[in-house]
Amino acid sequence: MSRSADVSLVDVDETVLEQLLALAKRDASPDEVAPPLGGPGWNLERTAWFFNYHRAAAQGLGGEAGEKTWGIVADGTLAGSIRLRRLGGGVVAETGIWLGRSFRSRGIGSAALRLVLKEARNAGVARVTARTLVGNLGAQRLLASAGATLTPDDDGTVSAVVVL
Ligand SMILES: CC(C)(COP(=O)(O)OP(=O)(O)OC[C@H]1O[C@@H](n2cnc3c(N)ncnc32)[C@H](O)[C@@H]1OP(=O)(O)O)[C@@H](O)C(=O)NCCC(=O)NCCS
């Protein structure tokens, strides 16, 4: 895949959801995709969380969860997932992203983040935040090149804010 892959976002319906779980299992670490539930690996608890989380987000930013997830498609292939969640009154939203390992470092994350920032702007969001670990240089570069201000916190994380 070239550096300038054609990247788009798709809604997470049941078919995409199954494909995302398969991608996560074969090409990502479980902790990059889901909270550390029920011990290591893709156990029942983590798998249930994954399905519940994406289904709850299917109603979109205006829905009860105030959250939406998308599948990231690069050159026609499902590559990962990105999310947006309204916080507080709704002018702030939080984002998070993961790609399959074989899709990383090709500009796909940057393109997907740009598309999500556009979605946020269209939904009236004024600031998008994200949090990552101090050691996650890829995520920090991704966020910085999207215009984020990065602030290290005392707990080993870095918080990022993009003003739209
Ligand atoms: C973080 C992640 C989404 C980045 O996506 P990506 O498609 O690999 O990133 P891109 O190729 O668009 O690169 C974005 C920037 O990060 C840099 N970068 C990418 N991977 C990097 C790495 N491992 N180390 C250092 N820099 C890296 C690129 O050089 C680029 O910098 P530039 O814009 O200054 O040229 C991807 O690596 C991933 O899925 N990681 C696992 C999950 C995760 O950590 N999610 C983030 C939680 S907030």
The ligand as an SDF file (V2000), in Angstrom:
LIG
                    3D

 48 50  0  0  0  0  0  0  0  0999 V2000
   -1.0800    5.6110   16.6020 C   0  0  0  0  0  0  0  0  0  0  0  0
   -1.4980    5.1240   15.2130 C   0  0  0  0  0  0  0  0  0  0  0  0
   -3.0140    5.2480   15.0570 C   0  0  0  0  0  0  0  0  0  0  0  0
   -0.7960    6.0460   14.1740 C   0  0  0  0  0  0  0  0  0  0  0  0
   -1.3110    5.7860   12.8980 O   0  0  0  0  0  0  0  0  0  0  0  0
   -0.3390    5.6560   11.6330 P   0  0  0  0  0  0  0  0  0  0  0  0
   -1.1500    5.4850   10.4140 O   0  0  0  0  0  0  0  0  0  0  0  0
    0.6690    4.6260   11.9480 O   0  0  0  0  0  0  0  0  0  0  0  0
    0.3280    7.1120   11.6420 O   0  0  0  0  0  0  0  0  0  0  0  0
    0.8090    7.9060   10.3480 P   0  0  0  0  0  0  0  0  0  0  0  0
    1.5080    6.9840    9.3990 O   0  0  0  0  0  0  0  0  0  0  0  0
   -0.3230    8.7200    9.8290 O   0  0  0  0  0  0  0  0  0  0  0  0
    1.9040    8.8540   11.0000 O   0  0  0  0  0  0  0  0  0  0  0  0
    1.5750    9.9850   11.7850 C   0  0  0  0  0  0  0  0  0  0  0  0
    2.8570   10.6030   12.3220 C   0  0  0  0  0  0  0  0  0  0  0  0
    3.3890    9.7420   13.3470 O   0  0  0  0  0  0  0  0  0  0  0  0
    4.6950    9.3040   13.0000 C   0  0  0  0  0  0  0  0  0  0  0  0
    4.7650    7.9130   13.4590 N   0  0  0  0  0  0  0  0  0  0  0  0
    3.9650    6.8810   13.1060 C   0  0  0  0  0  0  0  0  0  0  0  0
    4.3010    5.7700   13.7770 N   0  0  0  0  0  0  0  0  0  0  0  0
    5.3470    6.1250   14.5800 C   0  0  0  0  0  0  0  0  0  0  0  0
    6.1340    5.4020   15.5300 C   0  0  0  0  0  0  0  0  0  0  0  0
    5.9100    4.1190   15.7900 N   0  0  0  0  0  0  0  0  0  0  0  0
    7.1050    6.0920   16.1830 N   0  0  0  0  0  0  0  0  0  0  0  0
    7.3340    7.4100   15.9420 C   0  0  0  0  0  0  0  0  0  0  0  0
    6.5880    8.1400   15.0560 N   0  0  0  0  0  0  0  0  0  0  0  0
    5.6340    7.4930   14.3800 C   0  0  0  0  0  0  0  0  0  0  0  0
    4.7930    9.4710   11.5140 C   0  0  0  0  0  0  0  0  0  0  0  0
    6.1280    9.6480   11.1030 O   0  0  0  0  0  0  0  0  0  0  0  0
    3.9800   10.7120   11.2870 C   0  0  0  0  0  0  0  0  0  0  0  0
    4.7180   11.8450   11.6610 O   0  0  0  0  0  0  0  0  0  0  0  0
    4.7250   13.1760   10.7540 P   0  0  0  0  0  0  0  0  0  0  0  0
    3.2850   13.5530   10.5400 O   0  0  0  0  0  0  0  0  0  0  0  0
    5.4800   14.1370   11.5900 O   0  0  0  0  0  0  0  0  0  0  0  0
    5.3800   12.7470    9.4850 O   0  0  0  0  0  0  0  0  0  0  0  0
   -1.0750    3.6340   14.9560 C   0  0  0  0  0  0  0  0  0  0  0  0
    0.3200    3.5180   15.1000 O   0  0  0  0  0  0  0  0  0  0  0  0
   -1.7590    2.6480   15.9030 C   0  0  0  0  0  0  0  0  0  0  0  0
   -2.8270    2.1470   15.5950 O   0  0  0  0  0  0  0  0  0  0  0  0
   -1.1430    2.3560   17.0730 N   0  0  0  0  0  0  0  0  0  0  0  0
   -1.7200    1.4290   18.0710 C   0  0  0  0  0  0  0  0  0  0  0  0
   -2.9250    2.0350   18.7890 C   0  0  0  0  0  0  0  0  0  0  0  0
   -2.6210    3.3810   19.4160 C   0  0  0  0  0  0  0  0  0  0  0  0
   -1.5610    3.5870   19.9760 O   0  0  0  0  0  0  0  0  0  0  0  0
   -3.5880    4.3030   19.3280 N   0  0  0  0  0  0  0  0  0  0  0  0
   -3.4490    5.6730   19.8200 C   0  0  0  0  0  0  0  0  0  0  0  0
   -4.1730    5.8650   21.0940 C   0  0  0  0  0  0  0  0  0  0  0  0
   -4.5550    7.6280   21.3060 S   0  0  0  0  0  0  0  0  0  0  0  0
  1  2  1  0
  2  3  1  0
  2  4  1  0
  2 36  1  0
  4  5  1  0
  5  6  1  0
  6  7  2  0
  6  8  1  0
  6  9  1  0
  9 10  1  0
 10 11  2  0
 10 12  1  0
 10 13  1  0
 13 14  1  0
 14 15  1  0
 15 16  1  0
 15 30  1  0
 16 17  1  0
 17 18  1  0
 17 28  1  0
 18 19  1  0
 18 27  1  0
 19 20  2  0
 20 21  1  0
 21 22  1  0
 21 27  2  0
 22 23  1  0
 22 24  2  0
 24 25  1  0
 25 26  2  0
 26 27  1  0
 28 29  1  0
 28 30  1  0
 30 31  1  0
 31 32  1  0
 32 33  2  0
 32 34  1  0
 32 35  1  0
 36 37  1  0
 36 38  1  0
 38 39  2  0
 38 40  1  0
 40 41  1  0
 41 42  1  0
 42 43  1  0
 43 44  2  0
 43 45  1  0
 45 46  1  0
 46 47  1  0
 47 48  1  0
M  END
$$$$
